[in-house]
Amino acid sequence: MTFPMMTRRGALIAGGAMLLAGSAGALTVSRQAGDRKFVLVILRGALDGLAAVAPYGDSYYRAVRGGLALPSAGDVGGVLPLADGFGLHPNLAFLHEQWKGGELTILPACASPYRERSHFDAQDVLETGAAEVFGASDGWLGRALTALPPELKRDAVAISGSLPLVLRGSASATSWAPSLGPSASDDTLSRLMDLYAGDALLGPALASAIATNSIASASGLEGMEGKGRRGGPGAYKGLADAAARLLSAEGGPAAAVLSFDGWDTHANQGAANGQLALRLAGLDTALRALRRGLGAHWAKTVVAVVTEFGRTVAENGTGGTDHGTGSAAFLLGGAVSGGKFGGDWPGLAPRALFQGRDLAPANDLRSVFMTVLQDHWGLERDTLGRTVFPDAGGVRAFSGLVHT
Amino acid sequence: MPRTLAASIAINRFGLGARPGEFDAETTDPRDWLAQQLTRTSSFMLASGGLPTTRSAAEALGSYLEDLKKKTEGGAGKMSPEAQEEAILQPLNQLREILIAEIEARTLHGLTTEAGFAERLVLFWSNHFTVSATKAVTIPFAGVFEREVIRAGMTGTFADLLVASTRHPGMLLYLDQAQSMGPNSNAGKRRDKGLNENLAREILELQTLGAQGGYTQADVTEFAKALTGWSLAGGRTRLLAPGADPGDFIFVDRFHEPGTRTVMGKRYKEAGEGQGETILRDLAKHPSTAQRIATKLARHFISDNPPAAAVEALAKSFRTSGGQLPALHETLISLEDAWNPQAQKFKSPNEFFLSALRLTGLSKLGRKGIVSAYGLLGQVPYQASSPEGWPDDSASWAGPDAVIKRVEWAQAFADRLGSNIRPESLVRAALGPALSAVTEQSIARAESASQGLTLALMSPEFQRR
């Protein structure tokens, strides 16, 4: 099949019309960030974006992907067709329903500004929102929450044992994970709070945990013992269930951060079946659970699914892929103006690849986040480009990703 | 009981905490007590009766892989994702047993050892060279890697440790080296593919130079090519190395990329297996490596943001001694900053767990209790989520959820010990003069012995070292 939209670098895919920085105009903060929920899902380990969103219509696709190429739509184990020669991995059935329902936008070639290939440095850049490694000591979502006017709800929860970097910098961010043991006695907690009166680390941490626990118990999360603790794709759904219940509780937070591990598929990655296919199925199940659990809140929710970088376009010598650059990002939720692609598509032609090996980073993930924060929460472009994302004043903004 | 602050620092900051009666003699000099642990090989060893050797771990892996093949053969494409997962997970149980035995053995050793500083150094270096049992193929090797590579290497040089680590099946499998082939090697030419960069990259980024250590993507690729052929005997590769036992390191010439390699500006002639080893040894003595190791060691024992002078003193010791580990560790205890009266470091879950058990004098704990405690506290041994290993800063460990999980565990643990304990005297015996009046008073006012012990274990001074 021919593929006219994908022949030249810089071609725009439908719906991704770009605006230059600043031209979006300053929006006043008038929206209720409290009931406009934002969920960030970080796929740690580097998702092979071409496995999730296959450009099966690209003339280079089969040759370059080799054993990792997915069968065409309609064949056994074939992709779920989207448009313009792209298809979703067959295990992403929920995402496919969202696409058809107009609630999923796919950005097939994104990256943070980081251009090396270390997971840890890349996650640092992804989460701090800075232009370079160690460019900030706290996270963009934490700073975005702090920048919201105080009369709005501006708290957040991470479903994990510790606070991820992306949420650091907000005094009202907390972390929560399902308990495996009996809960601590209120009397002991109150004595400990006294003991921590002068402790700048333990005092605030325990106070925050006590506050989150009271939301969790009010929303029926107590008794979820052990669920969500097991590693691997089987755990994703438990974490998503917990996020949904906390977010939709009375007085629940405005944002949640979920981390799904296990995407570093250097060996035996598989195609329609196999290791990565299991993880994609786990992701799809978790996102479906998130939608179900959010109920009526889904209509005003944006979920961003991102990873720290992509993987090599070609299969490596051990049936997997090595660290790369561009990867896919997903925006879904009732507040997303979806059913379309966003951003530029660089294509798989050898000359279009970054350093001759990776999907080119055609779109800056910071622009995706900035657009969501601007259109969904009403943060001003100027604040976003300076304090939330330092040195991002010149980064392009998208339009039409989110229903304002 | 440590009677001076220096004694308390020696046993809590550098060690695993005091057991009742430990450090009672007033004459014990804290620095001598630490220094004497550094050169005795026995300080670092643990009784490994019943635990696998590298060879028996490789045999266990082989039988797991056969079992897995039988279970998934043929039908995988028709299975539901749940059934696929089940078919993959079920045969894992045989490997898990090995891992649990390793976790139990290391924990019991941690509870009873009298060389707490040596054990902390083992944990530090084991984390530096992370082999995580988060992949099926590494599960049987994570523990034996620590015993046969890390513990055995603690009185030698960093370069020898790096080479031994890189040759071990645990590392070769964890970072996907075992099947990596040079594109122009005999095997690679026939398959038209083959290079895997993962091990080369993580050695440069995490184990030696560091991400800001001055290497490029080209260095990664060149180093990865030099390492092609480094593999282990087992499965099909045994045919390539007749006479090798399962788990033996082997150099597979047919996988090796022929030719001269350039890494960090230096050319390395073709020398088969020796090419990779020469590069490793050069990386070990690179100034960026000295800087990275010094920074990590100072961060671990002094503070999250250690003083530059302390880091430089350690880096200098590393450079001038040729990476002698005992000399480096001795430099650490000679630093003024390491004896700061104010404890700067928040204990990791593992450090908290072991020190809490030591404080009570327990020397046994059921398998189930051990594994579930680590799970609740968020640090199951040998299960770091990435090759970077466990984090080493309070921001990573003292999050709200982590703190409340510690309270939950401490409370359950204290409840189990019952009312026949004297929390105040236990915690005083562990901390000595580092116990504050405020904590002492809080314990005295507790409504029960068990609540008193919970407060003692969760006190700001017991949570830090």
Interface residues (C-beta under 8 A of the other chain):
Chain A: R44 G45 G66 V76 G77 N91 E116 R117 S118 H119 F120 D121 V133 A158 S160 G161 S162 L163 R168 T174 S175 W176 A177 S179 L180 G181 P182 S183 A184 S185 D187 T188 L189 R191 L192 D194 L195 Y196 D199 L201 L202 A205 L206 S208 A209 I210 T212 N213 R229 G231 P233 G234 D261 D264 H266 A267 A272 N273 A277 L278 A281 G282 A314 E315 N316 G317 T318 G320 D322 H323 Q355
Chain B: A76 G77 P81 Q84 E85 I88 T134 L175 D176 Q179 S180 M181 G188 R191 K193 G194 L195 N196 E197 N198 R201 E205 A211 Q212 Q217 V220 F346 S372 G375 L376 G378 Q383 S385 S386 E388 S394 A395 S396 W397 A398 G399 P400 D401 A402 V403 I404 K405 V407 E408 W409 Q411 A412 V438 T439 S442 A446 E447 Q451 T454 L455 M458 S459 P460 Q463
